[in-house]
Amino acid sequence: MIMHWLRERGLATRMMLSFSLVIAVIGVTVWLVARSVGQVDFQRRMMGGGRGGDMSGMGGMMDTAAEDLDEVYRASSGTALAVALGIAAVLAVLLSVLLARRVSRSLGKLEDAAHRVADGDFASRVEAPGMGREFDELAESFNRMSERLAESEQLRQRMIGDVAHELRTPIATLTGYLEALEDGVAELTPETVAMLRAQGARLTRLSEDLSAVSRAEGSGARLSRERRDPADLLRLARATARERAGGAGVSLELAVADGLPPVMVDPERIAQVLGNLVDNALRHTPSGGTVTLTARPDDAGVAFVVADTGAGIAPEHLPHVFERFYRADTARDRASGGSGVGLAIVSALVAAHGGMVRAESAGLGRGATFTVTLPAAPA
C-alpha cells in the first residue's frame, strides 16, 4: 500500500519525504548520541576529577563547587553534541549520495536511450524508474516518441518506394515511346500523342498531390476562415462531382439536416477535403452504386459524411487509409487512378481546421463511410 502510494506521488513529494527522513535521522541520532555519550563523558569527568580534586563518591560530589559542576556539564554536552553532529552529518551525506545516485542512474538511462534514438535506433526504450510520477511520465513519453519515430521512418521508406514506383511506369512509357519514335519503329499518331499526354498528366498530378500534402501537413497550410453554411459546402461538392458521377453511372445523393450551425472554415480547403472524399468514393463505387453526401449535427459541431456502396475496406486497412501512399489491395489499387495521397491531404486539412476524420467500413464489398467532424462557429 505504501509503495503504491509512493509510486503515484511526484518527484517533489518524494524529495520532500527524503529530506524529512534525513532530518528525522539527524534528530534521532543527535538525541541518542548526545544522551549516551554525554552521560558517559559527564560521569568520567566527575569520577576523574576537576578543580575540586578527587570527586569520587557522594561526599566528593557534594563538595564540588557549583561553577565546577557547570563547567563539567558544558564540556560534556559540547563533546556529546560534536560527536552526534559528526555521526548525523555522515548519515545525511550517505542518504543524499544514495538519492543522488538513483536520480543520476535514472537520468543516465534516459540519456543513453536518447543518444541511441539520435543515432537512428528507434527501437530504444526506457523502463519506468519508479522515481515519482514525473519520471514515469517522462519515460512513457519518451517511449511513445520512439514508437512514433519508428512508424515515421517506416512510412518514409515506404513512401520513397511508392514514389519511385509511381514515377517508374510513366517515365518508362515516355522513354520507350520516344526511343521508338527516334528509331522509326513507331509513328506519332493521334493515339500515341494522347497516350504521351496521359502519362505526362499522371506525372503532373503526382507532383501536385505531393506538393499539396506537404503544404497541408506543414506550415504552408494557411487558412482563410469564413463563416459558412454546411449545406452550401455539401451542395458545392455535389455540383462539382455531378458530371463525373453521371459518367460513371453512380447516383450522387444529398441529405442535409435542418438547423445546422455554421462552421468557420477555409472554403477552398474544405472544398478540397470534400472533393477528395467524393473522388475516392466514386473511384471505388461501380456503376449502379450510390454515393451519399450527408451533413448532420454532432456533439463536437457538424459532421460531414461521404458514404458509398462500393468496394469497401478490410478491417486491417482502416487504421492506415489516411497515410501517404497506403493502398489496400482491393480498395485502393493503382489501377483505379489515384495517386495515393488524397486521403492524407484530407486528414491534414481537417486537423488544421481543428476537426477530426475517421473511416468506417463493414468489410470488403460493403461500402465505406468517411466522416469529417468540424467545430461549429462561435455564436
Secondary structure, 3 states (H helix, E strand, C coil): CHHHHHHHCCHHHHHHHHHHHHHHHHHHHHHHHHHHHHHHHHHHHHHHCECCECCCHHHHHHHCCHHHHHHHHHHHHHHHHHHHHHHHHHHHHHHHHHHHHHHHHHHHHHHHHHHHHHCCCCCCCCCCCCCCHHHHHHHHHHHHHHHHHHHHHHHHHHHHHHHHHHHHHHHHHHHHHHHHHHHCCCCCCHHHHHHHHHHHHHHHHHHHHHHHHHHHHCCCCCCCCEEECHHHHHHHHHHHHHHHHHHHCCEEEEEECCCCCCEEECHHHHHHHHHHHHHHHHHCCCCCCEEEEEEEEECCEEEEEEEECCCCCCHHHHHHCCCCCCCCCCCCCHHHCCCCCHHHHHHHHHHHCCCEEEEECCCCCCCEEEEEEECECCC
